[in-house]
């Protein structure tokens, strides 16, 4: 008996949306097997990982705090990926946004006007867009592969941040710790509630969510982006300018990642530190595909990914599990998602394979 894949002829719409659910179930089953092999009670471990972190309002607010940067990065990536522009540089764009926003906040540390916050957010957003613009320039002028250039720029961005936080932006009164001075109150995102750390970045994320949804589903520019992604030659035949669309998609992607970065330093952290991001930009890649490049699907996927981050920290403290458990679950989810996506275009079939001896026996009888 052999399992084969038979082409469907067209995409299966049910499998398009069932695939992420199936990937989540397979990830959960694999987690149970993994915890059993490690000698942990799987039900207790899953409760600690997925349920305990959001068992009260403070936990829910922490979930939203974790989800905001992932959501912003993933929304930007969705715009680029709709055009089949594979931006892998959201992490670097987030870090550059955090760096530029921090530099602006430290210059305006004595301001008491709320315009200080506007300048800080604008600086971080524009810096993220400019960093993504380097990838767009290399792609449009030299036909450089955006996957390679964007991912290499991540390492440059990280080392730039480390240079500035250990050097020009280090707090001289900080006892030689690699961190900047605390931002002024006017440069900080206000808290949404006094019961947790949820901050005004929530409103920025909601605004970005609506803007991206309108762009992709209700605008002619979004239609051009989708056509470019489906068939580059067809887009050229009808007069859609590829280079302009590449620039636009990458600038939007970088701007939202930069906004995520400045939201972290101006929100829950309040200063520039080396550990601005535990990998939000990379996690956003999984989230974008898990949400099917749909803004509403990305919201759900962002909350799930944030829960993995939150649960991983909880499991590390309470069950002494390694910190890498979060990355392990992210990797399993992406692996299963890619595997299940095969079923969108192919239908599994079971076929019986008869040997020559069995066929000869059937013929003689």
Buried (B, 14 or more C-beta within 10 A) or exposed (E): EEEEEEEEEEEBEEBEEBBBEBBBEBBBEBBBEBBEEEEBEBEEBBBBBBEBBBEEEBBBBBBBBBBBBBBBBBBBBBBBBBBBBBBBBBBBBBBBBBBBBBBBBBBBBEBEEEEBBEBBBBBBBBBBBBBBBBBBBBBBEEEBEBBEBBBBBBEBBBEBBBEBBBEEBBBEEEEEEBBBBBBBBBBBBEBBEEEBBBBBBBEBBEEBBEBBBEBBEEEEEBBBBBBBBEEBEEBEEEEBEBEEBBBBBBBBBBBBBBBBBBBBBBBBBBBBBEEBBBBBBBBBBBBBBBBBBBBEBBBBBBBBBBBBBBBBBBBBEEBEBEEEBBBBBBEBBBBBBEEBBEBBBBEEEEEEEEEEEEEEEEEEE
